[in-house]
Amino acid sequence: MPKQPIHTDSAPAAIGPYSQATRAGDTVYLSGQIPLDPASGEVIDGDFESRVRRVFDNLAAVCRGAGGGLDDICKLNVFLTDLGRFAEVNAIMAEYFVEPYPARAAVQVAALPKGVDVEMDAIAHIPG
């Protein structure tokens, strides 16, 4: 089965040579999202909570572009420059997801694109 790129104007445009997501059958691989405003392509102003919410909103927009939603995410990877903020991510995530929750990994990294402190990517099952 050929892979198919997913694009939506409701999420930030790719800032490199990649797709917002790629579909292979019913599996959709979502590229990493950082707290970029979809309209401007710039990092949003605001506190950590606002940045995490923007990342979830961006992931949701890409899921919608593929014909699904956040509930279709099976695996979520969270990248943080400070793992001490993981409890904050958990609290916000609980507002965006319902059980059964996706499998998840959380990784502390030294740096992320554009100097942000949070990035997430995901794998979703969205029948096409």
C-alpha positions as CSV (number, residue, x, y, z in Angstrom):
1,M,0.0,0.0,0.0
2,P,1.4,3.4,-0.9
3,K,2.0,6.0,1.7
4,Q,-0.2,9.1,1.5
5,P,0.8,12.5,2.9
6,I,-1.7,14.4,5.1
7,H,-2.0,18.1,5.0
8,T,-4.3,20.6,6.7
9,D,-4.2,24.4,6.9
10,S,-5.6,24.1,10.4
11,A,-2.2,23.0,11.7
12,P,1.2,24.6,11.3
13,A,2.9,23.9,8.0
14,A,5.9,21.7,8.1
15,I,9.1,23.6,8.8
16,G,11.3,21.1,7.0
17,P,11.2,18.3,4.4
18,Y,8.4,16.3,6.0
19,S,4.6,15.9,6.0
20,Q,2.3,16.9,8.8
21,A,1.4,13.2,8.8
22,T,1.6,10.2,6.6
23,R,-1.1,7.5,6.1
24,A,-0.2,3.9,5.4
25,G,-3.4,2.0,5.3
26,D,-5.4,2.8,8.4
27,T,-2.3,3.9,10.3
28,V,-1.5,7.6,10.4
29,Y,2.0,8.7,11.6
30,L,1.8,12.3,12.9
31,S,4.9,14.4,12.8
32,G,6.1,16.2,15.9
33,Q,4.1,19.2,16.8
34,I,5.5,22.1,18.7
35,P,3.5,25.1,20.0
36,L,3.3,27.0,16.7
37,D,0.4,29.1,15.7
38,P,-1.1,27.6,12.5
39,A,-1.7,31.0,10.9
40,S,1.6,32.7,11.5
41,G,3.9,29.6,11.9
42,E,5.5,31.3,14.9
43,V,5.8,30.0,18.4
44,I,2.8,31.2,20.5
45,D,3.1,33.6,23.4
46,G,2.1,32.3,26.8
47,D,2.9,30.1,29.6
48,F,3.8,26.4,29.6
49,E,0.1,25.3,29.9
50,S,-0.7,27.4,26.8
51,R,2.2,25.8,24.9
52,V,1.1,22.3,25.8
53,R,-2.5,23.1,24.8
54,R,-1.3,24.5,21.4
55,V,0.6,21.2,20.8
56,F,-2.5,19.1,21.6
57,D,-4.6,21.4,19.4
58,N,-2.2,21.1,16.5
59,L,-2.2,17.3,16.9
60,A,-6.0,17.3,16.9
61,A,-6.0,19.4,13.7
62,V,-3.7,17.0,11.9
63,C,-5.9,14.1,13.1
64,R,-9.0,15.9,11.7
65,G,-7.1,16.4,8.5
66,A,-6.7,12.6,8.3
67,G,-10.4,12.0,9.0
68,G,-10.1,11.3,12.7
69,G,-9.6,12.9,16.1
70,L,-7.4,12.7,19.2
71,D,-9.3,9.6,20.4
72,D,-7.8,7.7,17.4
73,I,-4.3,8.2,18.7
74,C,-2.8,4.8,19.9
75,K,0.7,6.0,20.8
76,L,1.8,9.4,22.0
77,N,5.4,10.5,22.5
78,V,6.1,13.6,24.6
79,F,9.4,15.4,24.4
80,L,10.2,17.9,27.2
81,T,13.3,19.9,27.9
82,D,12.4,19.6,31.6
83,L,10.9,16.3,32.7
84,G,9.9,18.0,36.0
85,R,7.0,19.5,34.1
86,F,5.5,16.1,33.3
87,A,2.8,16.3,35.9
88,E,1.6,19.5,34.2
89,V,1.4,17.6,30.9
90,N,-0.5,14.8,32.6
91,A,-3.1,17.2,34.0
92,I,-3.6,18.9,30.6
93,M,-3.7,15.6,28.7
94,A,-6.5,14.4,31.0
95,E,-8.6,17.2,29.5
96,Y,-8.0,16.2,25.9
97,F,-8.2,12.4,26.2
98,V,-10.6,9.9,27.6
99,E,-10.1,6.2,28.5
100,P,-8.8,4.1,27.0
101,Y,-5.8,6.4,26.9
102,P,-3.1,6.0,24.3
103,A,0.2,4.3,25.1
104,R,2.7,7.0,25.8
105,A,6.4,7.7,26.3
106,A,7.9,10.8,27.9
107,V,11.5,11.8,27.1
108,Q,13.6,14.6,28.4
109,V,15.7,16.2,25.6
110,A,18.4,18.8,25.6
111,A,16.7,21.0,23.0
112,L,13.8,21.2,20.6
113,P,13.2,23.1,17.4
114,K,12.8,26.9,17.6
115,G,13.9,26.7,21.3
116,V,10.5,25.4,22.6
117,D,10.1,23.3,25.7
118,V,7.6,20.7,24.4
119,E,7.0,18.6,21.3
120,M,4.7,15.6,20.7
121,D,4.3,13.1,17.9
122,A,1.8,10.3,17.6
123,I,0.6,7.2,15.8
124,A,-3.1,6.9,15.2
125,H,-5.5,4.3,13.8
126,I,-7.9,6.2,11.4
127,P,-9.8,4.0,8.9
128,G,-9.6,5.6,5.5
